[in-house]
C-alpha cells in the first residue's frame, strides 16, 4: 500500500510556512498575561520546546523563525530560552517592557 498525502498532512506542511495560526494563539496568551499584570509570556508549543531550537537561530525550524520575526515586528522581545539540568528545557519567551 502506497503512502498517500492526507489532508491533515497537507495542512501540517502549509502551517510550517505560515505562522498565522500559531501567532493568534500566542498573542491571546500574551494578552492574558498582560491582563494579569505580567510582562512575560512563555510557551513550549509550535516546536519551541523541542531540541530543534537548541542551536543558533538561523537553524531553527522555519515555523519558529517566522513566529519570532512576526512577534519582533509587533514590538515584542522574543527569544528561545533554555535551562540545562539533567535534561535541557527550552521555551519561547516573549516580553514587553514596563513603562
Secondary structure, 3 states (H helix, E strand, C coil): CCCCCCHHHHHHHHHCCCCHHHHHHHHHHHHHHHHCCCCEEEECCCCCCCHHHCCCHHHCCHHHHHHHHHHHHCCCEEEEEEEECCCEEEEEEEECCCC
